[in-house]
Every structure is written in structure tokens, then in C-alpha cells.
Amino acid sequence: MFDLSLCDRKFTWLKGDVKSMSRLDRYLIFDEWCLLWPNCLQIVQMRGLSNHCPLVLSVDEENRGPRLSRLMKCWNNTPGYK
């Protein structure tokens, strides 16, 4: 098994003050996996409420770019929301 390298970022965990960063989360894969899916990528997503950044294992042949963000229409009716 080996550790698949990260795309886009170097760290998967951030402390609140953003002075402490670490790579805690990772995918470990076998050589056979890479023979079946040679274009697999480990992509670090934007962090939400947690101090961990979600990881996505992408095995697609095509890189379609970042996902579009979605917005619930009810947020536009909330006072003070921009």
C-alpha cells in the first residue's frame, strides 16, 4: 500500500488560528488499484464547519473542474443575507 498524493492543498486539518496545519486524513491504495485506474486523484475540498477538509477520491478519466455551488432560494429572502 502507498499514500496517494494530494491535489490542490498540502493539509487536511487546520486549527482555528490557521497556524497549525497537518495532513491527518488520507487514502491508502494498492498498486493494483493504480493499474485499474491510473488517473486516480486525491482531491482536498474546502473545509466547512469542521476543522477537517473532506477528501474525494476521483477516478474519472476527465477533469471537469470544480463543482458548482448550489444555493437554496429561501436564503435570498432572509434579511441581512448577501
HUGIDA-V519599 format. One record per residue. N is the residue number from 0. RES is the residue in one letter. PHI is phi in whole degrees, 0 to 359 (* if undefined). Layout:
BEGIN
n->N res->RES phi->PHI
n->N res->RES phi->PHI
END
This chain:
BEGIN
n->0 res->M phi->*
n->1 res->F phi->215
n->2 res->D phi->272
n->3 res->L phi->285
n->4 res->S phi->291
n->5 res->L phi->274
n->6 res->C phi->250
n->7 res->D phi->78
n->8 res->R phi->223
n->9 res->K phi->255
n->10 res->F phi->232
n->11 res->T phi->243
n->12 res->W phi->224
n->13 res->L phi->229
n->14 res->K phi->283
n->15 res->G phi->307
n->16 res->D phi->277
n->17 res->V phi->59
n->18 res->K phi->268
n->19 res->S phi->250
n->20 res->M phi->226
n->21 res->S phi->207
n->22 res->R phi->254
n->23 res->L phi->269
n->24 res->D phi->263
n->25 res->R phi->195
n->26 res->Y phi->256
n->27 res->L phi->249
n->28 res->I phi->231
n->29 res->F phi->269
n->30 res->D phi->301
n->31 res->E phi->298
n->32 res->W phi->299
n->33 res->C phi->292
n->34 res->L phi->290
n->35 res->L phi->284
n->36 res->W phi->231
n->37 res->P phi->290
n->38 res->N phi->259
n->39 res->C phi->287
n->40 res->L phi->230
n->41 res->Q phi->254
n->42 res->I phi->253
n->43 res->V phi->268
n->44 res->Q phi->271
n->45 res->M phi->292
n->46 res->R phi->282
n->47 res->G phi->258
n->48 res->L phi->284
n->49 res->S phi->280
n->50 res->N phi->269
n->51 res->H phi->259
n->52 res->C phi->269
n->53 res->P phi->294
n->54 res->L phi->251
n->55 res->V phi->235
n->56 res->L phi->265
n->57 res->S phi->259
n->58 res->V phi->240
n->59 res->D phi->289
n->60 res->E phi->285
n->61 res->E phi->249
n->62 res->N phi->263
n->63 res->R phi->270
n->64 res->G phi->86
n->65 res->P phi->291
n->66 res->R phi->286
n->67 res->L phi->287
n->68 res->S phi->280
n->69 res->R phi->242
n->70 res->L phi->228
n->71 res->M phi->281
n->72 res->K phi->299
n->73 res->C phi->295
n->74 res->W phi->294
n->75 res->N phi->295
n->76 res->N phi->273
n->77 res->T phi->278
n->78 res->P phi->299
n->79 res->G phi->86
n->80 res->Y phi->275
n->81 res->K phi->234
END
